[in-house]
């Protein structure tokens, strides 16, 4: 009898094991499986994650958003926080070598080198695992973005990252300037770059020790917000991420870095610099606090930045009547254009090196739930209901602390709670975003919309195959490095745009910029 009972007990135990195997151990706790059943796992899933850190919004591991996400979705995040200036290099190194590779990389796309790395097997083709990303799929369908998402596929027809999703693009930043100075001197609001030049000159005249136009976080913000009005978009934050620009009328790329359009642009900035109108510290990333201090104390009176930053500067200023305003995009030689935007943004990718872990499905499903579920989307945008906000009949009301914050609702929520970060908020709903701003911001957005075509779409990415992608990567790096050296030299006067332009063009041509451009155009989807 004892032997019989032992055998029966063994059978029961084996049956339990095999029954348990029917529910994948890769399914995350409290996440719906494909059958609709909720499957639980013991303990949080551990996920190492790369985070791009901005000095104006320094990461805090105890942010309400982070702690709540970990608790709500049963995950233990190990954030590796990397300064934004070093982020691209760190990501490239990890993907190229397969060492010190995280499970998840935030704030990335498959533009430039990442496309080559993806086609060479360094990045997981996440579109192959659509069954594991139900929340992302639902948001794409809800926003009617199927075509937008399809455009992100590479030459092999696969998509290698989960982009941020916008229901509609909006004008979140631009020229911010001392409105009180304009009013005091009876100066009209600027409409063109010539208007901007005249205003900066007048401010310099009255404040000789100032540099009227300062820079936020290095020149990239200035470049991406102002270049399009001159007909180009170049550099690390350009729409192509390199030395090419896109001609919207012809539907093709051109060698923007050696174009007449770029020459006019860099000549304008060189003039500002030479006349003491542009901050000489522009070449290096300027700490957010120093940038704010320059604006608040009158050492500068204008900058290209984001609307949510106005409140903090105004609150810190002791200048009587100090008032900032954000203005619609100024008109340049190519018209009034702001940085191109897409309904998709930088998002999430999974390095292949760490995709072999046994619970990889659980990792993907958890990430999908954390960032793209309704609960997750609200968390990264609004925080926690009852703590940062309340909602009644669809109307959102923020806590008194946030409403009365001197830096404004948006910035207060970013810094204190981690809400509204480009790195972690991957679902952007315009109506929800507008609840963080005032009527003035809504008015500015209405003006921009009425101007028409101010925010152009992101140009199409070429559908490179593996060899073309590798060739593009080889050509891009020296071209981009040379461009960065020369753009600084031209602006600061180390090189003359007029006298040294031909030398610069010859150097870029020697690095095969024309071949690089042809490669892009030959691989555009027709």
Secondary structure, 3 states (H helix, E strand, C coil): CHHHHHHHHHHHHHHHHHHHHCCCCCCCCCEECCCCCEECCCCCEEEEEEEEEECCECCCCCCHHHHHHHHHCCEEEEEEEEEHHHHHHHHHHHHHHCCCCCCEEEEECCCCHHHHHHHCCCECCHHHHHHHCHHHHHHHHHCCCHHHHHCCCCCCCCCCCEEEEECCCCCCEEEEEEHHHHHHCCCCCCCEHHHHHHHHHHHHHHCCCCCCEECCCCHHHHHHHHHHHHCCCCCCCCCCCCCCEEECCCCEEECHHHCHHHHHHHHHHHHHHHCCCECHHHHCCCCHHHHHHHHHHCCCCEEEEEHHHHHHHHHHCCCCCCCEEEECCCEECCEECCCCECCEEEEEECEHHHCCCCCHHHHHHHHHHHHHCHHHHHHHHHCCECCCEEEECCEEEECHHHHCCCCCHHHHHHHHHCCCCCCCCCEECHHHHHCCCCHHHHHHHHHHHHHCCCCCECCCCCCCCHHHHHHHHHHHHHHHHHHHHHHHHHHHCCCCHHHHHHHHHHHHHHCCHHHHHHHHHHCCCC
